[in-house]
Amino acid sequence: MNVRRMFSSILLDRVALTLALLVLFTGVAAACPNCRESLADPQQHAVATGFYYSILFMMSMPFAILGTFGSLAYLSIRRARTQHATTTESEQP
């Protein structure tokens, strides 16, 4: 029981420290310098929008690639199991 209290106390301290750091550095991490300067100038708004969509595209690619390969593996295994089940049923008298 004492170990559980100590673990929860350490976890609570880490969560509190993480939240405090996030609150302190929110202004620093508001935007990259290029995007912030582009938003200040109305003529450069298209550049900031381009940066935004390119970042979204780059961040979504690992999930799309892993999801594609995971789905292909799942479907391949499922087809193989189905095929194996049908061949074993046809072999039995």
C-alpha positions as CSV (number, residue, x, y, z in Angstrom):
1,M,0.0,0.0,0.0
2,N,2.9,2.4,0.8
3,V,4.5,1.8,-2.6
4,R,1.2,2.6,-4.3
5,R,1.0,6.0,-2.5
6,M,4.6,6.8,-3.4
7,F,4.0,5.9,-7.0
8,S,0.9,8.0,-7.2
9,S,2.7,10.9,-5.5
10,I,5.6,10.7,-8.0
11,L,3.1,10.5,-10.9
12,L,1.1,13.5,-9.6
13,D,4.3,15.5,-9.3
14,R,5.3,14.7,-12.9
15,V,1.9,15.6,-14.2
16,A,1.9,18.9,-12.3
17,L,5.4,19.8,-13.6
18,T,4.5,18.9,-17.2
19,L,1.3,21.1,-17.0
20,A,3.3,24.0,-15.4
21,L,5.9,23.8,-18.2
22,L,3.2,23.7,-20.9
23,V,1.5,26.8,-19.4
24,L,4.8,28.7,-19.2
25,F,6.0,27.9,-22.7
26,T,2.7,28.3,-24.5
27,G,3.6,31.7,-25.9
28,V,6.9,30.5,-27.2
29,A,5.4,27.6,-29.0
30,A,2.5,29.5,-30.5
31,A,3.8,29.3,-34.1
32,C,7.0,29.0,-36.0
33,P,8.6,32.3,-36.9
34,N,7.8,32.0,-40.6
35,C,4.1,31.4,-40.0
36,R,3.8,34.2,-37.4
37,E,5.4,36.7,-39.8
38,S,3.3,35.5,-42.7
39,L,0.1,36.0,-40.7
40,A,1.1,39.6,-39.8
41,D,1.3,40.5,-43.5
42,P,-2.0,40.0,-45.3
43,Q,-0.2,39.5,-48.7
44,Q,1.7,36.5,-47.2
45,H,-1.4,34.7,-45.9
46,A,-1.3,32.2,-48.8
47,V,2.3,31.2,-47.7
48,A,1.1,30.5,-44.1
49,T,-1.8,28.5,-45.4
50,G,0.6,26.5,-47.6
51,F,2.8,25.8,-44.6
52,Y,-0.2,24.7,-42.6
53,Y,-1.5,22.2,-45.1
54,S,2.0,20.8,-45.9
55,I,2.6,20.2,-42.2
56,L,-0.8,18.4,-41.9
57,F,0.1,16.3,-44.9
58,M,3.5,15.3,-43.5
59,M,2.0,14.4,-40.1
60,S,-0.7,12.3,-41.6
61,M,1.5,10.2,-43.9
62,P,3.0,7.8,-41.2
63,F,-0.5,7.0,-40.1
64,A,-1.7,6.5,-43.6
65,I,1.2,4.3,-44.6
66,L,1.1,2.1,-41.4
67,G,-2.7,1.9,-41.7
68,T,-2.4,0.7,-45.3
69,F,0.2,-1.9,-44.6
70,G,-1.6,-3.1,-41.5
71,S,-4.8,-3.4,-43.4
72,L,-3.1,-5.4,-46.2
73,A,-1.5,-7.7,-43.6
74,Y,-4.8,-8.3,-41.8
75,L,-6.7,-9.0,-45.0
76,S,-4.0,-11.3,-46.3
77,I,-4.0,-13.3,-43.1
78,R,-7.8,-13.4,-43.1
79,R,-7.9,-14.7,-46.7
80,A,-5.3,-17.3,-45.9
81,R,-7.2,-18.6,-42.9
82,T,-10.5,-18.7,-44.9
83,Q,-8.7,-20.5,-47.8
84,H,-7.1,-23.0,-45.4
85,A,-10.5,-23.7,-43.7
86,T,-12.2,-24.3,-47.0
87,T,-9.4,-26.7,-48.2
88,T,-9.5,-28.7,-45.0
89,E,-13.3,-29.0,-45.2
90,S,-13.2,-30.2,-48.8
91,E,-10.5,-32.8,-47.9
92,Q,-12.6,-34.5,-45.2
93,P,-14.8,-37.3,-46.4
